Amino acid sequence: MAALVYIGTGLALVGILVLLYCVWAAISAKRAGLPDDVLRAKLQRVVVINMVALLVSVLGLMSVMIGVFLG
């Protein structure tokens, strides 16, 4: 079960890193002074990436919890 904990930890860390990327991308897009339609398109793409990162992070944390409970 230790492998499940390690895999889950890796997934959670990848998810957190992608979440940090999303924060950076949103801030840089806002500071770029883009027109509203271009800014909206960039932020919609960031939202999709953000949701995927949250899913990966939650799956990783669930794997860690299952590994801890079974181990």
N, CA, C and O atoms as a GROMACS GRO file, in nm:
protein
  284
    1MET      N    1   0.080  -0.119   0.000
    1MET     CA    2   0.000   0.000   0.000
    1MET      C    3   0.086   0.127   0.000
    1MET      O    4   0.036   0.238  -0.024
    2ALA      N    5   0.213   0.110   0.027
    2ALA     CA    6   0.301   0.226   0.027
    2ALA      C    7   0.311   0.286  -0.113
    2ALA      O    8   0.324   0.407  -0.130
    3ALA      N    9   0.304   0.200  -0.214
    3ALA     CA   10   0.311   0.250  -0.351
    3ALA      C   11   0.191   0.340  -0.382
    3ALA      O   12   0.204   0.439  -0.453
    4LEU      N   13   0.075   0.304  -0.329
    4LEU     CA   14  -0.045   0.385  -0.351
    4LEU      C   15  -0.029   0.522  -0.288
    4LEU      O   16  -0.074   0.623  -0.343
    5VAL      N   17   0.034   0.526  -0.172
    5VAL     CA   18   0.059   0.655  -0.105
    5VAL      C   19   0.156   0.740  -0.187
    5VAL      O   20   0.134   0.860  -0.205
    6TYR      N   21   0.262   0.678  -0.238
    6TYR     CA   22   0.360   0.753  -0.316
    6TYR      C   23   0.301   0.802  -0.449
    6TYR      O   24   0.327   0.915  -0.491
    7ILE      N   25   0.223   0.719  -0.513
    7ILE     CA   26   0.159   0.760  -0.639
    7ILE      C   27   0.061   0.873  -0.613
    7ILE      O   28   0.056   0.970  -0.688
    8GLY      N   29  -0.016   0.861  -0.505
    8GLY     CA   30  -0.111   0.966  -0.470
    8GLY      C   31  -0.042   1.096  -0.436
    8GLY      O   32  -0.090   1.204  -0.472
    9THR      N   33   0.070   1.088  -0.366
    9THR     CA   34   0.145   1.208  -0.333
    9THR      C   35   0.197   1.276  -0.460
    9THR      O   36   0.192   1.398  -0.472
   10GLY      N   37   0.245   1.196  -0.553
   10GLY     CA   38   0.291   1.252  -0.681
   10GLY      C   39   0.179   1.320  -0.757
   10GLY      O   40   0.197   1.429  -0.811
   11LEU      N   41   0.064   1.256  -0.762
   11LEU     CA   42  -0.051   1.316  -0.830
   11LEU      C   43  -0.093   1.447  -0.763
   11LEU      O   44  -0.122   1.545  -0.831
   12ALA      N   45  -0.097   1.447  -0.631
   12ALA     CA   46  -0.136   1.568  -0.559
   12ALA      C   47  -0.037   1.682  -0.585
   12ALA      O   48  -0.077   1.797  -0.602
   13LEU      N   49   0.092   1.649  -0.586
   13LEU     CA   50   0.192   1.753  -0.612
   13LEU      C   51   0.183   1.807  -0.754
   13LEU      O   52   0.197   1.928  -0.776
   14VAL      N   53   0.158   1.719  -0.850
   14VAL     CA   54   0.141   1.764  -0.988
   14VAL      C   55   0.019   1.856  -0.998
   14VAL      O   56   0.024   1.960  -1.064
   15GLY      N   57  -0.090   1.817  -0.932
   15GLY     CA   58  -0.210   1.901  -0.933
   15GLY      C   59  -0.186   2.037  -0.872
   15GLY      O   60  -0.233   2.138  -0.924
   16ILE      N   61  -0.112   2.042  -0.761
   16ILE     CA   62  -0.083   2.170  -0.696
   16ILE      C   63   0.007   2.256  -0.784
   16ILE      O   64  -0.013   2.377  -0.792
   17LEU      N   65   0.104   2.196  -0.850
   17LEU     CA   66   0.191   2.273  -0.939
   17LEU      C   67   0.113   2.331  -1.057
   17LEU      O   68   0.137   2.445  -1.097
   18VAL      N   69   0.021   2.255  -1.111
   18VAL     CA   70  -0.061   2.306  -1.221
   18VAL      C   71  -0.156   2.415  -1.171
   18VAL      O   72  -0.183   2.510  -1.244
   19LEU      N   73  -0.204   2.403  -1.049
   19LEU     CA   74  -0.286   2.510  -0.991
   19LEU      C   75  -0.206   2.639  -0.977
   19LEU      O   76  -0.257   2.747  -1.004
   20LEU      N   77  -0.081   2.627  -0.936
   20LEU     CA   78   0.004   2.746  -0.927
   20LEU      C   79   0.028   2.806  -1.066
   20LEU      O   80   0.032   2.928  -1.081
   21TYR      N   81   0.043   2.721  -1.166
   21TYR     CA   82   0.054   2.771  -1.304
   21TYR      C   83  -0.072   2.848  -1.344
   21TYR      O   84  -0.063   2.951  -1.409
   22CYS      N   85  -0.188   2.796  -1.305
   22CYS     CA   86  -0.313   2.864  -1.339
   22CYS      C   87  -0.320   3.002  -1.276
   22CYS      O   88  -0.366   3.098  -1.339
   23VAL      N   89  -0.276   3.013  -1.152
   23VAL     CA   90  -0.274   3.144  -1.085
   23VAL      C   91  -0.182   3.238  -1.160
   23VAL      O   92  -0.217   3.353  -1.186
   24TRP      N   93  -0.064   3.189  -1.194
   24TRP     CA   94   0.032   3.272  -1.266
   24TRP      C   95  -0.023   3.314  -1.403
   24TRP      O   96  -0.009   3.430  -1.442
   25ALA      N   97  -0.086   3.222  -1.474
   25ALA     CA   98  -0.138   3.252  -1.608
   25ALA      C   99  -0.252   3.353  -1.600
   25ALA      O  100  -0.262   3.442  -1.685
   26ALA      N  101  -0.337   3.341  -1.499
   26ALA     CA  102  -0.448   3.436  -1.486
   26ALA      C  103  -0.398   3.575  -1.451
   26ALA      O  104  -0.447   3.675  -1.505
   27ILE      N  105  -0.302   3.583  -1.361
   27ILE     CA  106  -0.248   3.714  -1.324
   27ILE      C  107  -0.176   3.779  -1.442
   27ILE      O  108  -0.192   3.898  -1.465
   28SER      N  109  -0.098   3.702  -1.515
   28SER     CA  110  -0.027   3.759  -1.629
   28SER      C  111  -0.123   3.800  -1.741
   28SER      O  112  -0.098   3.897  -1.811
   29ALA      N  113  -0.232   3.726  -1.758
   29ALA     CA  114  -0.330   3.764  -1.859
   29ALA      C  115  -0.402   3.893  -1.820
   29ALA      O  116  -0.430   3.978  -1.905
   30LYS      N  117  -0.431   3.908  -1.693
   30LYS     CA  118  -0.497   4.031  -1.647
   30LYS      C  119  -0.405   4.152  -1.661
   30LYS      O  120  -0.449   4.260  -1.699
   31ARG      N  121  -0.277   4.132  -1.632
   31ARG     CA  122  -0.182   4.244  -1.638
   31ARG      C  123  -0.144   4.281  -1.781
   31ARG      O  124  -0.087   4.388  -1.804
   32ALA      N  125  -0.174   4.194  -1.877
   32ALA     CA  126  -0.132   4.219  -2.015
   32ALA      C  127  -0.213   4.330  -2.080
   32ALA      O  128  -0.172   4.383  -2.183
   33GLY      N  129  -0.326   4.365  -2.024
   33GLY     CA  130  -0.406   4.473  -2.081
   33GLY      C  131  -0.471   4.434  -2.213
   33GLY      O  132  -0.479   4.516  -2.305
   34LEU      N  133  -0.516   4.311  -2.223
   34LEU     CA  134  -0.578   4.261  -2.346
   34LEU      C  135  -0.721   4.311  -2.359
   34LEU      O  136  -0.783   4.348  -2.259
   35PRO      N  137  -0.774   4.313  -2.481
   35PRO     CA  138  -0.917   4.344  -2.498
   35PRO      C  139  -1.003   4.239  -2.428
   35PRO      O  140  -0.959   4.128  -2.401
   36ASP      N  141  -1.126   4.277  -2.398
   36ASP     CA  142  -1.213   4.192  -2.317
   36ASP      C  143  -1.236   4.053  -2.378
   36ASP      O  144  -1.233   3.954  -2.306
   37ASP      N  145  -1.259   4.046  -2.508
   37ASP     CA  146  -1.288   3.915  -2.568
   37ASP      C  147  -1.166   3.823  -2.566
   37ASP      O  148  -1.180   3.703  -2.545
   38VAL      N  149  -1.048   3.878  -2.588
   38VAL     CA  150  -0.926   3.797  -2.584
   38VAL      C  151  -0.897   3.754  -2.440
   38VAL      O  152  -0.858   3.640  -2.416
   39LEU      N  153  -0.915   3.846  -2.346
   39LEU     CA  154  -0.894   3.814  -2.206
   39LEU      C  155  -0.991   3.706  -2.160
   39LEU      O  156  -0.952   3.615  -2.086
   40ARG      N  157  -1.116   3.716  -2.202
   40ARG     CA  158  -1.216   3.617  -2.164
   40ARG      C  159  -1.179   3.479  -2.219
   40ARG      O  160  -1.195   3.378  -2.150
   41ALA      N  161  -1.131   3.473  -2.343
   41ALA     CA  162  -1.092   3.345  -2.402
   41ALA      C  163  -0.974   3.284  -2.327
   41ALA      O  164  -0.972   3.163  -2.302
   42LYS      N  165  -0.875   3.366  -2.292
   42LYS     CA  166  -0.759   3.314  -2.219
   42LYS      C  167  -0.800   3.265  -2.080
   42LYS      O  168  -0.753   3.161  -2.035
   43LEU      N  169  -0.886   3.339  -2.013
   43LEU     CA  170  -0.927   3.298  -1.879
   43LEU      C  171  -1.017   3.175  -1.883
   43LEU      O  172  -1.013   3.094  -1.790
   44GLN      N  173  -1.096   3.159  -1.988
   44GLN     CA  174  -1.176   3.037  -2.000
   44GLN      C  175  -1.087   2.915  -2.017
   44GLN      O  176  -1.117   2.808  -1.964
   45ARG      N  177  -0.979   2.930  -2.090
   45ARG     CA  178  -0.884   2.819  -2.106
   45ARG      C  179  -0.817   2.788  -1.972
   45ARG      O  180  -0.796   2.671  -1.939
   46VAL      N  181  -0.784   2.892  -1.895
   46VAL     CA  182  -0.722   2.872  -1.765
   46VAL      C  183  -0.820   2.802  -1.670
   46VAL      O  184  -0.778   2.720  -1.588
   47VAL      N  185  -0.948   2.834  -1.680
   47VAL     CA  186  -1.047   2.769  -1.594
   47VAL      C  187  -1.055   2.620  -1.624
   47VAL      O  188  -1.067   2.540  -1.531
   48VAL      N  189  -1.049   2.583  -1.749
   48VAL     CA  190  -1.052   2.441  -1.785
   48VAL      C  191  -0.929   2.369  -1.728
   48VAL      O  192  -0.941   2.261  -1.671
   49ILE      N  193  -0.813   2.428  -1.744
   49ILE     CA  194  -0.691   2.370  -1.690
   49ILE      C  195  -0.700   2.361  -1.538
   49ILE      O  196  -0.655   2.264  -1.478
   50ASN      N  197  -0.758   2.463  -1.476
   50ASN     CA  198  -0.774   2.466  -1.331
   50ASN      C  199  -0.862   2.350  -1.283
   50ASN      O  200  -0.830   2.285  -1.184
   51MET      N  201  -0.972   2.325  -1.352
   51MET     CA  202  -1.061   2.216  -1.313
   51MET      C  203  -0.992   2.079  -1.326
   51MET      O  204  -1.010   1.992  -1.241
   52VAL      N  205  -0.915   2.062  -1.432
   52VAL     CA  206  -0.841   1.936  -1.448
   52VAL      C  207  -0.737   1.921  -1.338
   52VAL      O  208  -0.718   1.811  -1.285
   53ALA      N  209  -0.670   2.030  -1.302
   53ALA     CA  210  -0.571   2.024  -1.195
   53ALA      C  211  -0.636   1.991  -1.061
   53ALA      O  212  -0.580   1.915  -0.982
   54LEU      N  213  -0.753   2.047  -1.036
   54LEU     CA  214  -0.824   2.014  -0.913
   54LEU      C  215  -0.863   1.867  -0.910
   54LEU      O  216  -0.854   1.802  -0.805
   55LEU      N  217  -0.907   1.813  -1.023
   55LEU     CA  218  -0.943   1.672  -1.031
   55LEU      C  219  -0.823   1.583  -1.003
   55LEU      O  220  -0.833   1.487  -0.927
   56VAL      N  221  -0.710   1.614  -1.064
   56VAL     CA  222  -0.588   1.535  -1.043
   56VAL      C  223  -0.545   1.542  -0.897
   56VAL      O  224  -0.504   1.441  -0.839
   57SER      N  225  -0.552   1.660  -0.839
   57SER     CA  226  -0.513   1.677  -0.700
   57SER      C  227  -0.605   1.599  -0.606
   57SER      O  228  -0.558   1.535  -0.512
   58VAL      N  229  -0.734   1.604  -0.631
   58VAL     CA  230  -0.828   1.530  -0.547
   58VAL      C  231  -0.808   1.380  -0.562
   58VAL      O  232  -0.812   1.307  -0.463
   59LEU      N  233  -0.786   1.334  -0.683
   59LEU     CA  234  -0.760   1.191  -0.703
   59LEU      C  235  -0.633   1.147  -0.630
   59LEU      O  236  -0.627   1.038  -0.573
   60GLY      N  237  -0.532   1.233  -0.632
   60GLY     CA  238  -0.409   1.202  -0.560
   60GLY      C  239  -0.431   1.196  -0.410
   60GLY      O  240  -0.381   1.105  -0.344
   61LEU      N  241  -0.506   1.291  -0.357
   61LEU     CA  242  -0.534   1.289  -0.214
   61LEU      C  243  -0.620   1.171  -0.174
   61LEU      O  244  -0.602   1.114  -0.066
   62MET      N  245  -0.713   1.132  -0.260
   62MET     CA  246  -0.794   1.014  -0.233
   62MET      C  247  -0.708   0.888  -0.234
   62MET      O  248  -0.729   0.798  -0.153
   63SER      N  249  -0.613   0.882  -0.324
   63SER     CA  250  -0.522   0.767  -0.328
   63SER      C  251  -0.438   0.759  -0.202
   63SER      O  252  -0.414   0.650  -0.149
   64VAL      N  253  -0.394   0.872  -0.154
   64VAL     CA  254  -0.316   0.873  -0.030
   64VAL      C  255  -0.401   0.824   0.087
   64VAL      O  256  -0.356   0.743   0.168
   65MET      N  257  -0.524   0.873   0.095
   65MET     CA  258  -0.612   0.833   0.205
   65MET      C  259  -0.642   0.683   0.198
   65MET      O  260  -0.640   0.616   0.301
   66ILE      N  261  -0.668   0.631   0.080
   66ILE     CA  262  -0.696   0.487   0.066
   66ILE      C  263  -0.572   0.406   0.104
   66ILE      O  264  -0.582   0.304   0.171
   67GLY      N  265  -0.456   0.452   0.060
   67GLY     CA  266  -0.332   0.382   0.096
   67GLY      C  267  -0.305   0.383   0.245
   67GLY      O  268  -0.256   0.285   0.300
   68VAL      N  269  -0.337   0.494   0.310
   68VAL     CA  270  -0.316   0.503   0.455
   68VAL      C  271  -0.416   0.413   0.528
   68VAL      O  272  -0.378   0.344   0.623
   69PHE      N  273  -0.540   0.413   0.485
   69PHE     CA  274  -0.642   0.331   0.551
   69PHE      C  275  -0.616   0.182   0.532
   69PHE      O  276  -0.638   0.103   0.624
   70LEU      N  277  -0.569   0.143   0.415
   70LEU     CA  278  -0.545   0.001   0.388
   70LEU      C  279  -0.410  -0.045   0.440
   70LEU      O  280  -0.388  -0.165   0.458
   71GLY      N  281  -0.320   0.048   0.464
   71GLY     CA  282  -0.184   0.011   0.504
   71GLY      C  283  -0.164  -0.008   0.648
   71GLY      O  284  -0.053  -0.040   0.692
   0.00000   0.00000   0.00000
